[in-house]
Amino acid sequence: MAENNYHVRNFSNKDLTELEFLWEETGMGEDERGDNLEVILRTIEAGGKLLVLIVDEKLVGSSWMTQDGRRMYLHHFSILPDYQGLGLSHMLMNTSLEWMREIGLQIKLEVHESNNIARDLYVKYGFHKLDGYWVYIIREL
């Protein structure tokens, strides 16, 4: 894969179908998450960013960063299975961290305990496990 065949850029509305496919293929596309275009645009307007990784004009990765004024949250960091193991996650992570460092807030993420590949990546980039914390959520209000 030639270097000029891939790049990271900001999400645009026209990416939605490919983005939904990516999230479905990587286990992040469950309906109960409520991640739709309206939510994406609202989080971007509130100071977040959604980056997409493009390889040969195909959307193959995402990194969604939101904030609450206190912390940045990194979620939906994903690469299509056929493109994993090629080093593309490093390009996406470096671009994500560069932008988040400019904001200057702490960065927090959640990762499933069985996702060893992602956990190893996050540790490599300086993330630490918050011992003693459980994660709770109310999906339906």
Buried (B, 14 or more C-beta within 10 A) or exposed (E): EEEEEBEBEEBEEEBBEBBBEBBEBBEBBEEEBEBEEEEBBEBBEEBBBBBBBBBEEEBBBBBBBBBEEEBBBBBBBBBBEEBBEBEBBEBBBEBBBEBBEEBEBEBBEEBEEEEEEBBEBBEEBEBEEEEEEEEEEEEEE
